[in-house]
């Protein structure tokens, strides 16, 4: 035992958290990278530029490694849901089984076509045929993300079910999928996955350029990925704002806890940072007047519900305030980096691909984007506490009562360390031993010099 | 047909699908390692790699489909099996994770034919069926204790001390090797790879006798462990007889080196009859004697929704699976390695 008292609920939460924290990295790559591969291959075919086709091929080669880890950790979390949260899954099976079931079909579809796509580069006479095979992969992976997020949205704002004496009666399977949290959550998850992958791929190109490998291939890759990142970051900002409005309406306790907003009031300010005294006074925080009212309802005069109007035993932990602020800090840095690149691209093109600080910034953006995904997810899950299914089941009621969850925690942590280290080693070796410029020279690929 | 029977039939079909495709995969991993140890790897590795590379991910989905489906159709299974199977389930997850990732690292990475990766891959191929088969064992009852307040306890001592559970493990291992070798014989024959064919044919013949022997052992063990189930299986005796007949046909074709595709179809029929005979005898219990398909079925609207989605899903899947098989299984040029990748 790790601690003196064995608490299966706590260990179940930690183990689920560890599995998801690891899986989410590969899941995000799994959702976003196919779209970027499709973009590259499409441009390559349209312009008759072999560089872009090679880009698609090289990205796909690395992608396969991450997919493998994504698939096995996805299987792990799928089974762990039943193993660690049997009571919850009994209720979820009754109410929200439909999107889970749909997800397996989406995954099936994706898996079949990914297998075909990877082994048919030279198989068809028309190049577009091969690109068409990628469309089911893009659709399947995005649909998977969509269906799983629908399940999570249901946990945050159950819909389509009637609750009687704490039990679910009268279920509408499709109604449960259309919970109020669904639109903002699904779009946020998808767009930020695309954004993160654009930054990750951009960072790889930036790394090569920074090392003085100035082949036009890397510049093309950097331009494609950074322009995509710029578009996606604007989209994420708009959706992020809508998420705030959703929270104010359907999960006011989460919004209030993340902003340390205690008294229900109009013209509520947004607090950045600060510390909380014992009597819930905020010290040293930076207040932006009206900003919380605007985030919550779009109007500076709007009333925002405070934590004092919510029963004490339903308060989420207050440290989510820091998680949220940290996340917004990361977002701000990414906006600056993407914005700076676009500015340079149109004002001083050589600097966009040559300025060392610009390239370092882009390399930094990749881990920032991944950390934002992790922080955003932890923030969202912790902010739902003490509920597992908001208003229906508390987290403590859903967990397993089995022994040995603590031992399993150690086993899985070891597994993820081994898998993570192996995957990274394999990926690094793969691209070190076979550089893009060498491959272009060896295979005689032809591509234009203009960007 | 009532919704619950339809539901369990669909799930059973997918589990059967997993049994076949996963056995091919697991066995191939073992043979790949075994042949490396005995110095015959150069003979059979090409056909194994050519078949497995594009399809390994699909194999995994069959399993995911089954356990997601069973929670949807029979939500109480999540509670009972979930609580009981924490440790064996986690062991299976770890093994599946190691196997899937190291397969990809070995095949797609630069460090090909790494002995250590191959050992992980080959050994996990035998350990996974062993650990997954315990779920079947548990479903017979006697390994779980439910106290009056509804708490579920798994009796490890009983599982490890029971003859029945070990005969099931044995059958699982032997069947995996037999199914896989039979498939690889067919694939090697299509590839026109005589050297590989002779090696895998020997494997298939070697494992055929033990398969039947272990099946008989399981029959005897189940009679001792769960007589109710055994009596019900006797009602479906014809299915087990047909299963044995299919086995004889398959072995006949393999022995005479003819019609290996038909031989493999008969292998599938052999396991199909036995698997469905076993399943039919198991009805109506999902977990003896606590869960039945009637009392623990999901609500009607959910059942209708799941079945509707299932039918739509099949309309999408069947053509896709057909395309996959046409490109990598029935395309002679690909099978013979004459296609550019």
Interface residues (C-beta under 8 A of the other chain):
Chain A: X61 X64 X65 X67 X68 X69 X71 X72 X73 X74 X75 X76 X78 X79 X80 X82 X83 X84 X85 X86 X87 X89 X90 X91 X92 X93 X94 X95 X97 X98 X100 X101 X102 X103 X104 X105 X107 X108 X109 X111 X112 X113 X114 X115 X116 X118 X119 X120 X121 X122 X123 X136 X171 X172 X173 X174 X400 X401 X402 X404 X405 X408 X411 X412 X415 X419 X422 X423 X426 X429 X430 X433 X434
Chain B: X53 X54 X55 X56 X57 X58 X60 X61 X63 X64 X65 X67 X68 X69 X71 X72 X73 X74 X75 X76 X78 X79 X80 X81 X82 X83 X85 X86 X87 X89 X90 X92 X93 X94 X96 X97 X98 X99 X100 X101 X102 X103 X104 X105 X108 X109 X110 X111 X151 X152 X154 X298 X299 X301 X302 X305 X306 X309 X310 X313 X316 X317 X320 X321 X323 X324 X327 X328 X339 X340 X341
